[in-house]
């Protein structure tokens, strides 16, 4: 039998949880937005916010939580 060659994507779980609670959506929806499977306006905002938060993680997460 052949091995599975498909690579799984990994996301920062802290950021996914923060985004799901702040936008009142599921974590699954946030992951789908990041992958590009969802194309609504909210999905675009979530994708941009994830990319913004993903670079300098801890400081930006705390800053974003305080704004909410």
DABELCOR-V230065 format. One record per pair of residues at least 12 apart in sequence whose C-alpha atoms are under 6 Angstrom apart, sorted by the first residue. I is the first residue (numbers start at 1). J is the second residue. Records with the same first field share a line. If there is no record, write none. Layout:
I=J ; J
This chain:
33=47
34=47
